[in-house]
Amino acid sequence: MTTASAEVFAANRALGSVKFDVALVEGVTRRRKLHESGSLRVRFPSPEGQGLSAVFVNTAGGIAGGDRFGVDIAAGEGSRLTVTTAAAEKIYRSHGPAAQVDIALSVASDAHLAWLPQETILFDRARVSRTIEIDLADSASLLLCEIVVFGRAAMGETMQSGHFTDRWRLRRGGRLAFAETVRLGGDIGATLKRRAVANGGAAIGTALIAPGDEGTVARIRDGCEPFRGEVGLSAWNGIAMARFCAQNAAMLRADMIAVLGHVGPAPPRLWLN
């Protein structure tokens, strides 16, 4: 790529960021400061009980190579916030640099945050790097669910190659409590076919529940089985986690909804459309 074409490419990349905080006001969670820029927007439907819901919208219609998006959310003391997206996020193929998505979540004492976006769908040859940084107070609680789909089954497309990096860091009371980095690159299609990776599955997901313990795991297991796909449950260090792998997004979403019914708020209505 020449210098001129690289400059044109950079000038046409989508940039978007949203930063906001919520606080408990007279027993009801209310939005406080909000900053939006670029193609990323957030909307707040009518308050539901004492909590508040936020819905993200990407007016760019998806994410392409070289795009940059950032989200920064702070839930104030005692507040309750549920966050989702208006639609599944699409990561398009890239012939150049990876897209970058950076998410920062801060949850104060006695506050609860449910991070429940719809699926992230990676097209063939997509390239994306995502970071999720979470800062929980000792008495805060979190339900974080993420689903990643490799390819578009409805279009008969599988993801053969590309790049996907997903870096999660969770701190409770300032101490690192969970750290994980997933990297898939090159021939992703072949990697997903390996029995020890996804055994041919095209959708993976994670539900992280904090606080969580063996009782949380037992409640999910007793109430949800049998699952449609493969689900692994575990608890350690004050965190419970469910790992999902399925042949397609519909199967995985059904399993995720079943788990949500036992650990948190009902799935957002947008999930059920």
C-alpha positions as CSV (number, residue, x, y, z in Angstrom):
1,M,0.0,0.0,0.0
2,T,1.5,3.4,-1.0
3,T,1.7,6.3,1.4
4,A,-1.2,8.1,-0.5
5,S,-3.5,5.1,-0.5
6,A,-2.7,4.5,3.2
7,E,-3.7,8.0,4.0
8,V,-6.9,7.6,2.1
9,F,-7.6,4.3,3.9
10,A,-7.0,5.9,7.4
11,A,-9.2,8.9,6.5
12,N,-12.1,6.6,5.7
13,R,-12.0,4.5,8.9
14,A,-14.9,4.6,11.3
15,L,-14.2,6.0,14.8
16,G,-16.6,5.9,17.6
17,S,-16.7,6.2,21.4
18,V,-19.2,6.4,24.2
19,K,-18.5,7.4,27.8
20,F,-21.2,7.7,30.4
21,D,-21.9,7.1,34.1
22,V,-25.0,6.3,36.1
23,A,-25.9,7.0,39.7
24,L,-28.6,6.1,42.2
25,V,-30.9,9.1,42.7
26,E,-33.8,8.7,45.2
27,G,-33.7,4.9,44.8
28,V,-33.7,4.9,41.0
29,T,-30.7,4.6,38.6
30,R,-30.3,7.7,36.4
31,R,-27.9,8.6,33.7
32,R,-25.4,11.4,34.6
33,K,-22.7,12.6,32.2
34,L,-22.7,11.3,28.6
35,H,-20.2,11.8,25.8
36,E,-20.7,10.4,22.3
37,S,-18.4,10.7,19.3
38,G,-18.2,9.3,15.8
39,S,-20.6,6.5,14.8
40,L,-21.2,5.0,18.2
41,R,-24.4,6.0,20.0
42,V,-26.2,4.8,23.2
43,R,-29.9,5.2,23.9
44,F,-31.8,4.8,27.2
45,P,-35.3,3.3,27.1
46,S,-37.7,4.2,29.9
47,P,-36.5,3.1,33.4
48,E,-37.5,-0.4,34.4
49,G,-38.2,-0.5,38.1
50,Q,-35.2,0.8,40.0
51,G,-32.7,0.0,37.2
52,L,-31.8,1.5,33.9
53,S,-31.2,-0.1,30.5
54,A,-28.8,1.2,27.8
55,V,-28.8,0.1,24.1
56,F,-25.7,0.7,21.9
57,V,-26.2,1.5,18.2
58,N,-23.3,1.6,15.7
59,T,-24.5,3.9,12.9
60,A,-21.6,2.7,10.7
61,G,-23.5,-0.5,10.2
62,G,-20.6,-2.7,11.3
63,I,-16.8,-2.7,11.9
64,A,-14.1,-2.9,9.3
65,G,-10.3,-3.2,9.3
66,G,-8.7,-0.1,10.9
67,D,-11.9,1.1,12.6
68,R,-11.5,2.1,16.3
69,F,-14.3,2.0,18.9
70,G,-14.2,2.7,22.6
71,V,-16.7,2.2,25.4
72,D,-16.3,3.5,29.0
73,I,-19.1,2.9,31.5
74,A,-19.2,3.7,35.3
75,A,-22.0,2.4,37.5
76,G,-22.2,4.5,40.7
77,E,-22.7,3.2,44.2
78,G,-25.9,1.2,44.5
79,S,-27.0,1.6,40.9
80,R,-28.3,-1.1,38.6
81,L,-27.5,-1.0,34.9
82,T,-28.2,-3.4,32.0
83,V,-26.4,-2.9,28.7
84,T,-27.1,-4.5,25.3
85,T,-26.9,-3.7,21.6
86,A,-29.6,-3.0,19.1
87,A,-28.3,-5.7,16.8
88,A,-25.5,-8.2,16.4
89,E,-22.2,-6.5,15.6
90,K,-20.6,-7.5,12.3
91,I,-16.9,-7.5,11.8
92,Y,-16.2,-7.3,8.0
93,R,-13.2,-8.7,6.2
94,S,-10.0,-6.6,6.2
95,H,-7.2,-6.5,3.7
96,G,-5.2,-4.3,6.1
97,P,-5.0,-3.6,9.8
98,A,-7.2,-5.1,12.4
99,A,-10.1,-3.2,13.9
100,Q,-9.8,-2.2,17.6
101,V,-12.5,-2.3,20.2
102,D,-11.7,-1.2,23.8
103,I,-14.3,-1.6,26.6
104,A,-13.8,-0.3,30.2
105,L,-16.4,-1.1,32.8
106,S,-16.3,0.2,36.4
107,V,-18.8,-0.9,39.0
108,A,-18.9,0.8,42.4
109,S,-19.9,-0.5,45.8
110,D,-23.3,-2.4,45.9
111,A,-23.9,-1.6,42.2
112,H,-24.8,-4.2,39.6
113,L,-23.9,-4.2,35.9
114,A,-25.3,-6.7,33.4
115,W,-23.3,-6.5,30.1
116,L,-25.4,-8.4,27.6
117,P,-24.6,-7.4,24.0
118,Q,-25.9,-9.5,21.1
119,E,-23.5,-11.6,19.1
120,T,-20.3,-10.5,17.5
121,I,-20.2,-12.0,14.0
122,L,-16.8,-12.4,12.3
123,F,-16.9,-12.5,8.5
124,D,-14.3,-14.5,6.6
125,R,-11.0,-12.7,6.7
126,A,-12.1,-10.4,9.5
127,R,-9.4,-8.9,11.7
128,V,-10.3,-7.6,15.1
129,S,-8.6,-7.0,18.5
130,R,-10.8,-6.4,21.6
131,T,-10.0,-5.6,25.2
132,I,-12.4,-5.7,28.1
133,E,-11.1,-4.1,31.3
134,I,-13.4,-4.5,34.4
135,D,-13.0,-2.8,37.7
136,L,-15.3,-4.1,40.5
137,A,-15.6,-2.8,44.0
138,D,-15.5,-5.5,46.7
139,S,-19.3,-5.4,47.1
140,A,-20.2,-4.9,43.4
141,S,-21.8,-7.5,41.2
142,L,-21.4,-8.3,37.5
143,L,-23.0,-10.4,34.8
144,L,-21.0,-10.3,31.6
145,C,-22.0,-12.4,28.6
146,E,-20.3,-12.4,25.2
147,I,-21.1,-14.5,22.1
148,V,-18.7,-14.7,19.1
149,V,-19.8,-16.3,15.8
150,F,-17.4,-17.4,13.2
151,G,-19.0,-16.9,9.7
152,R,-22.6,-16.4,8.6
153,A,-24.4,-19.7,8.6
154,A,-27.5,-18.2,7.0
155,M,-25.4,-17.2,4.0
156,G,-23.6,-20.5,3.8
157,E,-20.3,-18.7,4.8
158,T,-17.8,-20.1,7.2
159,M,-14.8,-18.3,8.5
160,Q,-11.7,-19.8,6.9
161,S,-9.0,-17.2,7.9
162,G,-8.6,-14.0,9.8
163,H,-7.5,-12.7,13.1
164,F,-9.3,-12.5,16.5
165,T,-7.7,-11.4,19.8
166,D,-9.9,-11.0,22.9
167,R,-8.2,-9.8,26.1
168,W,-10.2,-9.7,29.4
169,R,-8.9,-8.4,32.7
170,L,-11.1,-8.2,35.8
171,R,-10.1,-6.6,39.0
172,R,-12.0,-6.7,42.3
173,G,-11.1,-4.1,44.9
174,G,-8.0,-3.2,42.8
175,R,-6.7,-6.8,42.8
176,L,-6.5,-8.9,39.6
177,A,-9.2,-11.6,39.9
178,F,-9.4,-12.9,36.3
179,A,-7.2,-12.6,33.3
180,E,-7.6,-14.3,29.9
181,T,-6.4,-13.7,26.3
182,V,-7.8,-15.6,23.4
183,R,-5.9,-15.5,20.1
184,L,-7.0,-17.1,16.8
185,G,-5.2,-16.4,13.6
186,G,-4.3,-17.8,10.2
187,D,-6.4,-20.8,9.3
188,I,-9.1,-20.2,11.9
189,G,-11.5,-22.7,10.1
190,A,-9.1,-25.5,10.6
191,T,-8.4,-24.5,14.2
192,L,-12.1,-24.5,15.1
193,K,-12.4,-28.0,13.7
194,R,-10.0,-29.4,16.2
195,R,-11.7,-31.5,18.9
196,A,-9.8,-29.7,21.7
197,V,-10.8,-26.2,20.4
198,A,-14.4,-26.2,19.1
199,N,-14.9,-29.6,17.5
200,G,-16.3,-28.0,14.4
201,G,-18.5,-25.5,16.3
202,A,-19.1,-22.0,14.7
203,A,-20.1,-20.2,17.9
204,I,-18.5,-19.7,21.3
205,G,-19.6,-17.8,24.3
206,T,-18.8,-16.9,27.9
207,A,-21.0,-15.9,30.9
208,L,-19.0,-14.5,33.8
209,I,-20.8,-14.1,37.1
210,A,-19.3,-12.2,40.0
211,P,-19.8,-13.0,42.8
212,G,-20.3,-16.7,42.0
213,D,-19.6,-20.0,43.7
214,E,-20.3,-23.7,43.5
215,G,-23.8,-23.0,44.6
216,T,-24.2,-20.8,41.5
217,V,-22.9,-23.6,39.3
218,A,-25.2,-26.2,40.9
219,R,-28.2,-23.9,40.4
220,I,-27.4,-23.5,36.7
221,R,-26.7,-27.2,36.2
222,D,-29.8,-28.4,37.9
223,G,-32.1,-25.9,36.2
224,C,-30.7,-25.9,32.6
225,E,-29.6,-29.3,31.5
226,P,-29.8,-30.7,28.9
227,F,-28.1,-27.9,26.8
228,R,-28.3,-27.8,23.0
229,G,-24.6,-27.3,22.6
230,E,-21.6,-28.0,24.8
231,V,-21.5,-26.0,28.1
232,G,-18.8,-26.1,30.8
233,L,-19.4,-24.7,34.3
234,S,-16.9,-23.8,37.0
235,A,-16.3,-21.6,40.0
236,W,-13.2,-20.2,41.7
237,N,-11.9,-17.1,43.4
238,G,-15.4,-15.8,44.0
239,I,-16.3,-16.0,40.3
240,A,-18.6,-18.5,38.4
241,M,-18.3,-19.0,34.7
242,A,-20.2,-20.8,31.9
243,R,-18.4,-21.6,28.7
244,F,-20.4,-22.3,25.6
245,C,-19.7,-23.9,22.2
246,A,-22.3,-24.7,19.6
247,Q,-22.7,-25.5,15.9
248,N,-24.5,-22.2,15.3
249,A,-25.5,-18.9,17.0
250,A,-29.2,-19.9,17.6
251,M,-28.2,-23.0,19.6
252,L,-25.7,-21.0,21.7
253,R,-28.1,-18.1,22.3
254,A,-30.7,-20.6,23.6
255,D,-28.2,-22.0,26.0
256,M,-27.1,-18.6,27.1
257,I,-30.7,-17.5,27.7
258,A,-31.3,-20.6,29.8
259,V,-28.3,-19.7,32.0
260,L,-29.4,-16.1,32.3
261,G,-32.7,-17.3,33.7
262,H,-30.9,-18.7,36.7
263,V,-28.3,-16.0,37.5
264,G,-29.5,-12.6,36.5
265,P,-32.1,-10.4,34.9
266,A,-34.2,-11.7,32.0
267,P,-32.5,-11.4,28.6
268,P,-33.1,-8.0,27.0
269,R,-36.2,-8.1,24.7
270,L,-33.9,-7.3,21.8
271,W,-32.4,-10.8,22.2
272,L,-35.8,-12.3,21.6
273,N,-36.6,-10.6,18.3
